[in-house]
Amino acid sequence: MLNAKIQDAFNQQINAEMFSEYLYLSMAAHFESESLKGMANWMKIQAGEEHMHAMKFYGFILDRGGKVVLKQIDAPKTAWKSPLDAFQDVYQHEVKITGLVNGLANLAIEEKDHAAHQFLEWFVNEQVEEEAAAQLVVDQLKLVGDNGVAIYMIDQELGQRQPAAAAGAAAAAT
Ligand code: FEO
């Protein structure tokens, strides 16, 4: 049985993850319109991962006999000044999500909910990767500045990103 405080906090996290999906989908659409197809690809895959994160919370709440309560999703921004501006937003957003995940882990400890705490460990580790992935692109974009050819090359590289399931299957096959 899930206690009410954890149920509410996890439902709130579903909302945060769904907003993340919306934000990255909005960035994908922005990049599509700028003909930066690789960056759009990276964002669409990121949006898919956020959906998966939301569904993990959804599944956990239901598995524990709780009630999923979906809330209104805020509208994300629709335009960014540059690729660097967008990826800096990604990084800042992921830092915020890390704070939320840490808050949930603290709550699980306070409420002595070991199953919730163990469930959240996956997210604690995932956030390390999420921040690092965004930081890497921010660093690369800072390095190249306004150099169009270099931005094009970064775009090509980000176009190689595959959904986690496909990337795992490809690694297993080699
Ligand atoms: Fe679901 Fe990007 O954190």
Backbone and ligand atoms as CSV (ligand in chain L), in Angstrom:
chain,resi,resn,atom,element,x,y,z
A,1,MET,N,N,0.855,-1.203,0.000
A,1,MET,CA,C,0.000,0.000,0.000
A,1,MET,C,C,0.886,1.247,0.000
A,2,LEU,N,N,0.486,2.177,-0.783
A,2,LEU,CA,C,1.281,3.399,-0.937
A,2,LEU,C,C,0.716,4.474,-0.001
A,3,ASN,N,N,1.591,5.140,0.768
A,3,ASN,CA,C,1.027,6.179,1.628
A,3,ASN,C,C,0.706,7.446,0.811
A,4,ALA,N,N,-0.187,8.260,1.352
A,4,ALA,CA,C,-0.745,9.379,0.581
A,4,ALA,C,C,0.311,10.399,0.176
A,5,LYS,N,N,1.282,10.640,1.066
A,5,LYS,CA,C,2.310,11.641,0.733
A,5,LYS,C,C,3.139,11.182,-0.464
A,6,ILE,N,N,3.512,9.907,-0.451
A,6,ILE,CA,C,4.325,9.395,-1.564
A,6,ILE,C,C,3.482,9.334,-2.835
A,7,GLN,N,N,2.248,8.924,-2.703
A,7,GLN,CA,C,1.371,8.875,-3.883
A,7,GLN,C,C,1.271,10.274,-4.525
A,8,ASP,N,N,1.036,11.291,-3.713
A,8,ASP,CA,C,0.914,12.653,-4.252
A,8,ASP,C,C,2.215,13.099,-4.911
A,9,ALA,N,N,3.329,12.834,-4.244
A,9,ALA,CA,C,4.626,13.268,-4.772
A,9,ALA,C,C,4.950,12.532,-6.073
A,10,PHE,N,N,4.611,11.249,-6.146
A,10,PHE,CA,C,4.890,10.486,-7.370
A,10,PHE,C,C,3.971,10.950,-8.508
A,11,ASN,N,N,2.725,11.277,-8.181
A,11,ASN,CA,C,1.844,11.816,-9.217
A,11,ASN,C,C,2.381,13.152,-9.738
A,12,GLN,N,N,2.925,13.939,-8.817
A,12,GLN,CA,C,3.521,15.219,-9.227
A,12,GLN,C,C,4.721,14.969,-10.144
A,13,GLN,N,N,5.450,13.903,-9.860
A,13,GLN,CA,C,6.622,13.600,-10.694
A,13,GLN,C,C,6.204,13.112,-12.086
A,14,ILE,N,N,5.070,12.412,-12.167
A,14,ILE,CA,C,4.558,12.050,-13.499
A,14,ILE,C,C,4.373,13.337,-14.299
A,15,ASN,N,N,3.808,14.342,-13.643
A,15,ASN,CA,C,3.571,15.617,-14.323
A,15,ASN,C,C,4.895,16.258,-14.761
A,16,ALA,N,N,5.896,16.205,-13.883
A,16,ALA,CA,C,7.205,16.806,-14.222
A,16,ALA,C,C,7.846,16.080,-15.396
A,17,GLU,N,N,7.708,14.760,-15.432
A,17,GLU,CA,C,8.306,13.989,-16.533
A,17,GLU,C,C,7.535,14.244,-17.836
A,18,MET,N,N,6.216,14.379,-17.729
A,18,MET,CA,C,5.426,14.668,-18.932
A,18,MET,C,C,5.742,16.080,-19.442
A,19,PHE,N,N,5.968,17.007,-18.513
A,19,PHE,CA,C,6.370,18.348,-18.957
A,19,PHE,C,C,7.729,18.265,-19.652
A,20,SER,N,N,8.639,17.440,-19.126
A,20,SER,CA,C,9.947,17.278,-19.765
A,20,SER,C,C,9.754,16.775,-21.199
A,21,GLU,N,N,8.855,15.803,-21.362
A,21,GLU,CA,C,8.574,15.285,-22.711
A,21,GLU,C,C,8.100,16.416,-23.623
A,22,TYR,N,N,7.185,17.216,-23.109
A,22,TYR,CA,C,6.641,18.345,-23.874
A,22,TYR,C,C,7.743,19.345,-24.238
A,23,LEU,N,N,8.582,19.647,-23.249
A,23,LEU,CA,C,9.656,20.623,-23.467
A,23,LEU,C,C,10.589,20.154,-24.583
A,24,TYR,N,N,10.990,18.878,-24.525
A,24,TYR,CA,C,11.945,18.392,-25.522
A,24,TYR,C,C,11.288,18.214,-26.884
A,25,LEU,N,N,10.005,17.905,-26.889
A,25,LEU,CA,C,9.292,17.827,-28.169
A,25,LEU,C,C,9.180,19.216,-28.786
A,26,SER,N,N,8.992,20.218,-27.943
A,26,SER,CA,C,8.937,21.594,-28.427
A,26,SER,C,C,10.294,22.005,-28.998
A,27,MET,N,N,11.357,21.593,-28.316
A,27,MET,CA,C,12.700,21.881,-28.842
A,27,MET,C,C,12.926,21.137,-30.159
A,28,ALA,N,N,12.426,19.897,-30.245
A,28,ALA,CA,C,12.574,19.122,-31.494
A,28,ALA,C,C,11.897,19.873,-32.641
A,29,ALA,N,N,10.684,20.341,-32.393
A,29,ALA,CA,C,9.950,21.056,-33.440
A,29,ALA,C,C,10.692,22.327,-33.838
A,30,HIS,N,N,11.251,23.007,-32.841
A,30,HIS,CA,C,12.029,24.217,-33.117
A,30,HIS,C,C,13.227,23.888,-34.025
A,31,PHE,N,N,13.945,22.840,-33.686
A,31,PHE,CA,C,15.116,22.474,-34.493
A,31,PHE,C,C,14.716,22.006,-35.895
A,32,GLU,N,N,13.577,21.303,-35.995
A,32,GLU,CA,C,13.100,20.891,-37.338
A,32,GLU,C,C,12.923,22.140,-38.199
A,33,SER,N,N,12.336,23.167,-37.609
A,33,SER,CA,C,12.049,24.375,-38.389
A,33,SER,C,C,13.329,25.137,-38.718
A,34,GLU,N,N,14.411,24.846,-38.005
A,34,GLU,CA,C,15.709,25.480,-38.291
A,34,GLU,C,C,16.576,24.584,-39.183
A,35,SER,N,N,16.006,23.487,-39.652
A,35,SER,CA,C,16.727,22.498,-40.476
A,35,SER,C,C,17.919,21.881,-39.752
A,36,LEU,N,N,17.829,21.816,-38.438
A,36,LEU,CA,C,18.856,21.111,-37.666
A,36,LEU,C,C,18.256,19.756,-37.277
A,37,LYS,N,N,18.253,18.866,-38.266
A,37,LYS,CA,C,17.535,17.588,-38.119
A,37,LYS,C,C,18.175,16.677,-37.070
A,38,GLY,N,N,19.490,16.767,-36.930
A,38,GLY,CA,C,20.167,15.920,-35.946
A,38,GLY,C,C,19.786,16.313,-34.522
A,39,MET,N,N,19.758,17.603,-34.275
A,39,MET,CA,C,19.360,18.078,-32.946
A,39,MET,C,C,17.886,17.744,-32.678
A,40,ALA,N,N,17.081,17.841,-33.739
A,40,ALA,CA,C,15.663,17.459,-33.594
A,40,ALA,C,C,15.567,15.983,-33.241
A,41,ASN,N,N,16.397,15.158,-33.887
A,41,ASN,CA,C,16.400,13.718,-33.579
A,41,ASN,C,C,16.756,13.488,-32.109
A,42,TRP,N,N,17.804,14.157,-31.644
A,42,TRP,CA,C,18.248,14.010,-30.240
A,42,TRP,C,C,17.105,14.369,-29.297
A,43,MET,N,N,16.411,15.445,-29.599
A,43,MET,CA,C,15.326,15.904,-28.725
A,43,MET,C,C,14.123,14.966,-28.754
A,44,LYS,N,N,13.834,14.414,-29.936
A,44,LYS,CA,C,12.687,13.501,-30.017
A,44,LYS,C,C,12.964,12.232,-29.210
A,45,ILE,N,N,14.202,11.763,-29.292
A,45,ILE,CA,C,14.555,10.572,-28.502
A,45,ILE,C,C,14.506,10.906,-27.012
A,46,GLN,N,N,14.980,12.095,-26.666
A,46,GLN,CA,C,14.937,12.522,-25.262
A,46,GLN,C,C,13.476,12.615,-24.781
A,47,ALA,N,N,12.618,13.148,-25.643
A,47,ALA,CA,C,11.190,13.240,-25.286
A,47,ALA,C,C,10.623,11.842,-25.020
A,48,GLY,N,N,11.017,10.876,-25.860
A,48,GLY,CA,C,10.557,9.496,-25.674
A,48,GLY,C,C,11.033,8.931,-24.346
A,49,GLU,N,N,12.265,9.258,-23.970
A,49,GLU,CA,C,12.783,8.771,-22.681
A,49,GLU,C,C,11.992,9.365,-21.519
A,50,GLU,N,N,11.619,10.626,-21.660
A,50,GLU,CA,C,10.844,11.269,-20.588
A,50,GLU,C,C,9.472,10.605,-20.439
A,51,HIS,N,N,8.904,10.214,-21.580
A,51,HIS,CA,C,7.623,9.502,-21.519
A,51,HIS,C,C,7.804,8.196,-20.742
A,52,MET,N,N,8.904,7.511,-21.049
A,52,MET,CA,C,9.197,6.253,-20.352
A,52,MET,C,C,9.386,6.501,-18.844
A,53,HIS,N,N,10.036,7.611,-18.483
A,53,HIS,CA,C,10.207,7.935,-17.062
A,53,HIS,C,C,8.838,8.114,-16.394
A,54,ALA,N,N,7.964,8.866,-17.064
A,54,ALA,CA,C,6.618,9.095,-16.503
A,54,ALA,C,C,5.903,7.756,-16.305
A,55,MET,N,N,6.053,6.866,-17.291
A,55,MET,CA,C,5.358,5.582,-17.221
A,55,MET,C,C,5.909,4.678,-16.118
A,56,LYS,N,N,7.182,4.857,-15.785
A,56,LYS,CA,C,7.737,4.089,-14.661
A,56,LYS,C,C,7.029,4.487,-13.359
A,57,PHE,N,N,6.838,5.789,-13.159
A,57,PHE,CA,C,6.120,6.241,-11.956
A,57,PHE,C,C,4.666,5.758,-11.988
A,58,TYR,N,N,4.064,5.855,-13.154
A,58,TYR,CA,C,2.679,5.388,-13.349
A,58,TYR,C,C,2.565,3.915,-12.929
A,59,GLY,N,N,3.492,3.104,-13.423
A,59,GLY,CA,C,3.462,1.671,-13.121
A,59,GLY,C,C,3.691,1.395,-11.642
A,60,PHE,N,N,4.626,2.131,-11.045
A,60,PHE,CA,C,4.935,1.908,-9.630
A,60,PHE,C,C,3.726,2.251,-8.755
A,61,ILE,N,N,3.087,3.374,-9.032
A,61,ILE,CA,C,1.906,3.771,-8.239
A,61,ILE,C,C,0.844,2.667,-8.304
A,62,LEU,N,N,0.584,2.177,-9.509
A,62,LEU,CA,C,-0.459,1.154,-9.665
A,62,LEU,C,C,-0.048,-0.168,-9.018
A,63,ASP,N,N,1.227,-0.535,-9.180
A,63,ASP,CA,C,1.704,-1.791,-8.569
A,63,ASP,C,C,1.551,-1.775,-7.052
A,64,ARG,N,N,1.630,-0.588,-6.479
A,64,ARG,CA,C,1.538,-0.472,-5.008
A,64,ARG,C,C,0.099,-0.247,-4.535
A,65,GLY,N,N,-0.831,-0.374,-5.444
A,65,GLY,CA,C,-2.237,-0.214,-5.064
A,65,GLY,C,C,-2.667,1.231,-4.913
A,66,GLY,N,N,-1.879,2.147,-5.485
A,66,GLY,CA,C,-2.207,3.571,-5.400
A,66,GLY,C,C,-3.085,4.025,-6.554
A,67,LYS,N,N,-3.368,5.339,-6.570
A,67,LYS,CA,C,-4.192,5.906,-7.650
A,67,LYS,C,C,-3.376,6.905,-8.460
A,68,VAL,N,N,-3.376,6.695,-9.765
A,68,VAL,CA,C,-2.715,7.651,-10.654
A,68,VAL,C,C,-3.666,8.823,-10.887
A,69,VAL,N,N,-3.171,10.032,-10.615
A,69,VAL,CA,C,-3.986,11.242,-10.840
A,69,VAL,C,C,-3.188,12.167,-11.756
A,70,LEU,N,N,-3.639,12.257,-13.010
A,70,LEU,CA,C,-2.914,13.089,-13.975
A,70,LEU,C,C,-3.338,14.544,-13.827
A,71,LYS,N,N,-2.336,15.419,-13.908
A,71,LYS,CA,C,-2.613,16.850,-13.740
A,71,LYS,C,C,-2.319,17.590,-15.049
A,72,GLN,N,N,-2.741,18.819,-15.087
A,72,GLN,CA,C,-2.527,19.629,-16.290
A,72,GLN,C,C,-1.037,19.835,-16.551
A,73,ILE,N,N,-0.664,19.740,-17.820
A,73,ILE,CA,C,0.749,19.932,-18.195
A,73,ILE,C,C,0.931,21.361,-18.686
A,74,ASP,N,N,1.910,22.065,-18.115
A,74,ASP,CA,C,2.178,23.443,-18.546
A,74,ASP,C,C,2.668,23.468,-19.996
A,75,ALA,N,N,2.461,24.592,-20.657
A,75,ALA,CA,C,2.973,24.747,-22.024
A,75,ALA,C,C,4.460,25.102,-21.970
A,76,PRO,N,N,5.274,24.434,-22.790
A,76,PRO,CA,C,6.707,24.768,-22.802
A,76,PRO,C,C,6.984,25.971,-23.701
A,77,LYS,N,N,8.203,26.487,-23.609
A,77,LYS,CA,C,8.660,27.521,-24.547
A,77,LYS,C,C,8.599,26.966,-25.969
A,78,THR,N,N,8.589,27.853,-26.943
A,78,THR,CA,C,8.500,27.378,-28.328
A,78,THR,C,C,9.664,27.848,-29.199
A,79,ALA,N,N,10.531,28.701,-28.656
A,79,ALA,CA,C,11.645,29.208,-29.485
A,79,ALA,C,C,12.868,29.450,-28.609
A,80,TRP,N,N,14.036,29.271,-29.237
A,80,TRP,CA,C,15.308,29.498,-28.546
A,80,TRP,C,C,16.215,30.297,-29.469
A,81,LYS,N,N,17.090,31.094,-28.858
A,81,LYS,CA,C,17.930,32.008,-29.653
A,81,LYS,C,C,18.965,31.267,-30.498
A,82,SER,N,N,19.404,30.116,-29.999
A,82,SER,CA,C,20.482,29.374,-30.668
A,82,SER,C,C,20.469,27.940,-30.138
A,83,PRO,N,N,21.198,27.027,-30.823
A,83,PRO,CA,C,21.311,25.664,-30.264
A,83,PRO,C,C,21.882,25.695,-28.846
A,84,LEU,N,N,22.862,26.566,-28.604
A,84,LEU,CA,C,23.451,26.644,-27.259
A,84,LEU,C,C,22.390,27.045,-26.232
A,85,ASP,N,N,21.575,28.019,-26.580
A,85,ASP,CA,C,20.501,28.475,-25.688
A,85,ASP,C,C,19.575,27.307,-25.328
A,86,ALA,N,N,19.223,26.493,-26.324
A,86,ALA,CA,C,18.323,25.363,-26.082
A,86,ALA,C,C,18.991,24.314,-25.193
A,87,PHE,N,N,20.226,23.953,-25.525
A,87,PHE,CA,C,20.877,22.893,-24.736
A,87,PHE,C,C,21.222,23.369,-23.318
A,88,GLN,N,N,21.447,24.668,-23.161
A,88,GLN,CA,C,21.625,25.178,-21.793
A,88,GLN,C,C,20.324,25.023,-21.003
A,89,ASP,N,N,19.205,25.236,-21.702
A,89,ASP,CA,C,17.890,25.026,-21.059
A,89,ASP,C,C,17.705,23.565,-20.672
A,90,VAL,N,N,18.159,22.648,-21.561
A,90,VAL,CA,C,18.060,21.217,-21.248
A,90,VAL,C,C,18.845,20.936,-19.967
A,91,TYR,N,N,20.069,21.445,-19.927
A,91,TYR,CA,C,20.916,21.185,-18.755
A,91,TYR,C,C,20.259,21.721,-17.473
A,92,GLN,N,N,19.792,22.971,-17.538
A,92,GLN,CA,C,19.153,23.572,-16.353
A,92,GLN,C,C,17.912,22.784,-15.934
A,93,HIS,N,N,17.169,22.338,-16.934
A,93,HIS,CA,C,15.955,21.579,-16.630
A,93,HIS,C,C,16.315,20.260,-15.947
A,94,GLU,N,N,17.358,19.599,-16.438
A,94,GLU,CA,C,17.743,18.315,-15.837
A,94,GLU,C,C,18.267,18.502,-14.409
A,95,VAL,N,N,18.942,19.622,-14.156
A,95,VAL,CA,C,19.388,19.902,-12.783
A,95,VAL,C,C,18.161,20.028,-11.877
A,96,LYS,N,N,17.140,20.677,-12.400
A,96,LYS,CA,C,15.897,20.827,-11.628
A,96,LYS,C,C,15.260,19.454,-11.358
A,97,ILE,N,N,15.239,18.610,-12.392
A,97,ILE,CA,C,14.643,17.273,-12.228
A,97,ILE,C,C,15.458,16.459,-11.211
A,98,THR,N,N,16.774,16.605,-11.256
A,98,THR,CA,C,17.612,15.905,-10.264
A,98,THR,C,C,17.195,16.326,-8.851
A,99,GLY,N,N,16.949,17.616,-8.659
A,99,GLY,CA,C,16.506,18.114,-7.356
A,99,GLY,C,C,15.184,17.473,-6.938
A,100,LEU,N,N,14.279,17.319,-7.901
A,100,LEU,CA,C,12.983,16.692,-7.594
A,100,LEU,C,C,13.166,15.227,-7.203
A,101,VAL,N,N,14.029,14.532,-7.959
A,101,VAL,CA,C,14.279,13.109,-7.669
A,101,VAL,C,C,14.908,12.969,-6.277
A,102,ASN,N,N,15.847,13.839,-5.965
A,102,ASN,CA,C,16.463,13.788,-4.630
A,102,ASN,C,C,15.418,14.056,-3.539
A,103,GLY,N,N,14.517,14.979,-3.826
A,103,GLY,CA,C,13.443,15.271,-2.867
A,103,GLY,C,C,12.557,14.046,-2.645
A,104,LEU,N,N,12.277,13.321,-3.726
A,104,LEU,CA,C,11.462,12.102,-3.598
A,104,LEU,C,C,12.203,11.045,-2.785
A,105,ALA,N,N,13.500,10.930,-3.025
A,105,ALA,CA,C,14.307,9.937,-2.277
A,105,ALA,C,C,14.310,10.299,-0.789
A,106,ASN,N,N,14.437,11.584,-0.482
A,106,ASN,CA,C,14.390,12.019,0.921
A,106,ASN,C,C,13.039,11.667,1.554
A,107,LEU,N,N,11.975,11.901,0.783
A,107,LEU,CA,C,10.635,11.600,1.298
A,107,LEU,C,C,10.475,10.098,1.561
A,108,ALA,N,N,10.993,9.290,0.630
A,108,ALA,CA,C,10.891,7.832,0.800
A,108,ALA,C,C,11.602,7.396,2.084
A,109,ILE,N,N,12.737,8.039,2.376
A,109,ILE,CA,C,13.473,7.711,3.611
A,109,ILE,C,C,12.645,8.143,4.827
A,110,GLU,N,N,12.145,9.383,4.763
A,110,GLU,CA,C,11.333,9.895,5.888
A,110,GLU,C,C,10.135,8.997,6.181
A,111,GLU,N,N,9.532,8.525,5.096
A,111,GLU,CA,C,8.310,7.706,5.249
A,111,GLU,C,C,8.634,6.218,5.436
A,112,LYS,N,N,9.930,5.926,5.477
A,112,LYS,CA,C,10.394,4.529,5.661
A,112,LYS,C,C,9.795,3.590,4.605
A,113,ASP,N,N,9.705,4.096,3.370
A,113,ASP,CA,C,9.179,3.281,2.267
A,113,ASP,C,C,10.371,2.743,1.477
A,114,HIS,N,N,10.786,1.537,1.828
A,114,HIS,CA,C,11.997,0.977,1.211
A,114,HIS,C,C,11.803,0.662,-0.267
A,115,ALA,N,N,10.604,0.194,-0.624
A,115,ALA,CA,C,10.346,-0.129,-2.037
A,115,ALA,C,C,10.431,1.136,-2.892
A,116,ALA,N,N,9.861,2.222,-2.389
A,116,ALA,CA,C,9.915,3.486,-3.142
A,116,ALA,C,C,11.356,3.966,-3.247
A,117,HIS,N,N,12.093,3.822,-2.162
A,117,HIS,CA,C,13.478,4.285,-2.181
A,117,HIS,C,C,14.302,3.490,-3.179
A,118,GLN,N,N,14.086,2.189,-3.199
A,118,GLN,CA,C,14.832,1.346,-4.141
A,118,GLN,C,C,14.434,1.677,-5.588
A,119,PHE,N,N,13.162,1.888,-5.812
A,119,PHE,CA,C,12.662,2.266,-7.136
A,119,PHE,C,C,13.344,3.558,-7.613
A,120,LEU,N,N,13.525,4.496,-6.680
A,120,LEU,CA,C,14.082,5.810,-7.043
A,120,LEU,C,C,15.576,5.749,-7.342
A,121,GLU,N,N,16.236,4.696,-6.906
A,121,GLU,CA,C,17.679,4.600,-7.178
A,121,GLU,C,C,17.968,4.645,-8.675
A,122,TRP,N,N,17.099,3.992,-9.461
A,122,TRP,CA,C,17.282,4.002,-10.924
A,122,TRP,C,C,17.278,5.459,-11.425
A,123,PHE,N,N,16.384,6.260,-10.882
A,123,PHE,CA,C,16.273,7.660,-11.316
A,123,PHE,C,C,17.467,8.492,-10.846
A,124,VAL,N,N,17.959,8.190,-9.661
A,124,VAL,CA,C,19.139,8.915,-9.155
A,124,VAL,C,C,20.303,8.699,-10.134
A,125,ASN,N,N,20.504,7.447,-10.551
A,125,ASN,CA,C,21.585,7.149,-11.494
A,125,ASN,C,C,21.307,7.738,-12.873
A,126,GLU,N,N,20.069,7.641,-13.294
A,126,GLU,CA,C,19.678,8.170,-14.617
A,126,GLU,C,C,19.966,9.672,-14.692
A,127,GLN,N,N,19.708,10.379,-13.602
A,127,GLN,CA,C,19.926,11.835,-13.625
A,127,GLN,C,C,21.398,12.199,-13.799
A,128,VAL,N,N,22.295,11.347,-13.316
A,128,VAL,CA,C,23.728,11.602,-13.542
A,128,VAL,C,C,23.987,11.595,-15.047
A,129,GLU,N,N,23.412,10.599,-15.729
A,129,GLU,CA,C,23.579,10.494,-17.184
A,129,GLU,C,C,22.881,11.640,-17.905
A,130,GLU,N,N,21.715,11.999,-17.456
A,130,GLU,CA,C,20.936,13.057,-18.119
A,130,GLU,C,C,21.691,14.391,-18.072
A,131,GLU,N,N,22.220,14.692,-16.910
A,131,GLU,CA,C,22.980,15.953,-16.787
A,131,GLU,C,C,24.250,15.902,-17.631
A,132,ALA,N,N,24.947,14.766,-17.584
A,132,ALA,CA,C,26.218,14.649,-18.315
A,132,ALA,C,C,25.986,14.762,-19.825
A,133,ALA,N,N,24.919,14.137,-20.324
A,133,ALA,CA,C,24.636,14.169,-21.766
A,133,ALA,C,C,24.360,15.600,-22.228
A,134,ALA,N,N,23.600,16.340,-21.434
A,134,ALA,CA,C,23.291,17.732,-21.800
A,134,ALA,C,C,24.541,18.601,-21.685
A,135,GLN,N,N,25.304,18.388,-20.629
A,135,GLN,CA,C,26.520,19.190,-20.421
A,135,GLN,C,C,27.513,19.004,-21.569
A,136,LEU,N,N,27.610,17.766,-22.066
A,136,LEU,CA,C,28.541,17.481,-23.170
A,136,LEU,C,C,28.192,18.321,-24.395
A,137,VAL,N,N,26.917,18.370,-24.737
A,137,VAL,CA,C,26.515,19.136,-25.928
A,137,VAL,C,C,26.714,20.634,-25.670
A,138,VAL,N,N,26.406,21.086,-24.457
A,138,VAL,CA,C,26.632,22.504,-24.117
A,138,VAL,C,C,28.112,22.843,-24.308
A,139,ASP,N,N,28.982,21.992,-23.799
A,139,ASP,CA,C,30.428,22.247,-23.909
A,139,ASP,C,C,30.868,22.297,-25.371
A,140,GLN,N,N,30.365,21.356,-26.173
A,140,GLN,CA,C,30.737,21.324,-27.593
A,140,GLN,C,C,30.260,22.579,-28.305
A,141,LEU,N,N,29.028,22.996,-28.008
A,141,LEU,CA,C,28.486,24.187,-28.679
A,141,LEU,C,C,29.224,25.455,-28.241
A,142,LYS,N,N,29.648,25.491,-26.976
A,142,LYS,CA,C,30.426,26.651,-26.516
A,142,LYS,C,C,31.758,26.708,-27.247
A,143,LEU,N,N,32.334,25.531,-27.440
A,143,LEU,CA,C,33.647,25.432,-28.094
A,143,LEU,C,C,33.609,25.978,-29.524
A,144,VAL,N,N,32.529,25.670,-30.253
A,144,VAL,CA,C,32.505,26.037,-31.674
A,144,VAL,C,C,31.920,27.432,-31.920
A,145,GLY,N,N,31.238,28.004,-30.940
A,145,GLY,CA,C,30.697,29.363,-31.123
A,145,GLY,C,C,29.775,29.453,-32.320
A,146,ASP,N,N,30.045,30.464,-33.179
A,146,ASP,CA,C,29.168,30.698,-34.335
A,146,ASP,C,C,29.609,29.957,-35.589
A,147,ASN,N,N,30.588,29.086,-35.464
A,147,ASN,CA,C,31.115,28.397,-36.647
A,147,ASN,C,C,30.060,27.451,-37.240
A,148,GLY,N,N,29.508,27.851,-38.382
A,148,GLY,CA,C,28.402,27.107,-38.992
A,148,GLY,C,C,28.773,25.689,-39.367
A,149,VAL,N,N,29.979,25.507,-39.880
A,149,VAL,CA,C,30.399,24.157,-40.296
A,149,VAL,C,C,30.468,23.247,-39.073
A,150,ALA,N,N,31.015,23.783,-37.980
A,150,ALA,CA,C,31.131,22.983,-36.750
A,150,ALA,C,C,29.746,22.662,-36.177
A,151,ILE,N,N,28.840,23.627,-36.236
A,151,ILE,CA,C,27.468,23.359,-35.750
A,151,ILE,C,C,26.820,22.281,-36.611
A,152,TYR,N,N,27.080,22.362,-37.915
A,152,TYR,CA,C,26.557,21.335,-38.831
A,152,TYR,C,C,27.093,19.953,-38.436
A,153,MET,N,N,28.381,19.895,-38.103
A,153,MET,CA,C,28.978,18.608,-37.728
A,153,MET,C,C,28.389,18.079,-36.415
A,154,ILE,N,N,28.166,18.971,-35.450
A,154,ILE,CA,C,27.540,18.541,-34.189
A,154,ILE,C,C,26.124,18.037,-34.474
A,155,ASP,N,N,25.449,18.732,-35.391
A,155,ASP,CA,C,24.094,18.309,-35.758
A,155,ASP,C,C,24.115,16.896,-36.352
A,156,GLN,N,N,25.121,16.650,-37.207
A,156,GLN,CA,C,25.243,15.314,-37.811
A,156,GLN,C,C,25.449,14.259,-36.719
A,157,GLU,N,N,26.306,14.593,-35.767
A,157,GLU,CA,C,26.619,13.647,-34.686
A,157,GLU,C,C,25.368,13.355,-33.839
A,158,LEU,N,N,24.618,14.403,-33.514
A,158,LEU,CA,C,23.423,14.199,-32.678
A,158,LEU,C,C,22.343,13.434,-33.443
A,159,GLY,N,N,22.438,13.474,-34.765
A,159,GLY,CA,C,21.508,12.706,-35.607
A,159,GLY,C,C,21.745,11.206,-35.497
A,160,GLN,N,N,22.913,10.816,-34.960
A,160,GLN,CA,C,23.234,9.384,-34.811
A,160,GLN,C,C,22.582,8.769,-33.579
A,161,ARG,N,N,22.082,9.634,-32.676
A,161,ARG,CA,C,21.508,9.077,-31.438
A,161,ARG,C,C,20.331,8.164,-31.759
A,162,GLN,N,N,20.309,7.028,-31.054
A,162,GLN,CA,C,19.209,6.083,-31.237
A,162,GLN,C,C,18.449,5.943,-29.929
A,163,PRO,N,N,17.185,5.533,-30.008
A,163,PRO,CA,C,16.453,5.263,-28.765
A,163,PRO,C,C,17.207,4.216,-27.944
A,164,ALA,N,N,17.125,4.298,-26.616
A,164,ALA,CA,C,17.906,3.416,-25.729
A,164,ALA,C,C,17.701,1.945,-26.081
A,165,ALA,N,N,16.468,1.528,-26.375
A,165,ALA,CA,C,16.198,0.112,-26.673
A,165,ALA,C,C,16.946,-0.321,-27.930
A,166,ALA,N,N,16.926,0.544,-28.974
A,166,ALA,CA,C,17.603,0.209,-30.233
A,166,ALA,C,C,19.119,0.197,-30.032
A,167,ALA,N,N,19.623,1.156,-29.240
A,167,ALA,CA,C,21.060,1.225,-28.999
A,167,ALA,C,C,21.511,-0.023,-28.241
A,168,GLY,N,N,20.695,-0.476,-27.277
A,168,GLY,CA,C,21.022,-1.674,-26.497
A,168,GLY,C,C,21.050,-2.903,-27.389
A,169,ALA,N,N,20.075,-3.006,-28.299
A,169,ALA,CA,C,20.005,-4.145,-29.207
A,169,ALA,C,C,21.207,-4.178,-30.144
A,170,ALA,N,N,21.608,-2.969,-30.608
A,170,ALA,CA,C,22.760,-2.884,-31.521
A,170,ALA,C,C,24.037,-3.319,-30.792
A,171,ALA,N,N,24.173,-2.897,-29.523
A,171,ALA,CA,C,25.366,-3.256,-28.750
A,171,ALA,C,C,25.392,-4.766,-28.508
A,172,ALA,N,N,24.217,-5.346,-28.244
A,172,ALA,CA,C,24.140,-6.782,-27.965
A,172,ALA,C,C,24.504,-7.614,-29.194
A,173,ALA,N,N,24.216,-7.032,-30.376
A,173,ALA,CA,C,24.457,-7.764,-31.617
A,173,ALA,C,C,25.919,-7.741,-32.028
A,174,THR,N,N,26.726,-6.882,-31.417
A,174,THR,CA,C,28.141,-6.772,-31.832
A,174,THR,C,C,29.036,-7.597,-30.920
L,1,FEO,FE1,FE,13.210,12.294,-16.722
L,1,FEO,FE2,FE,15.339,13.981,-18.088
L,1,FEO,O1,O,14.630,13.345,-16.531
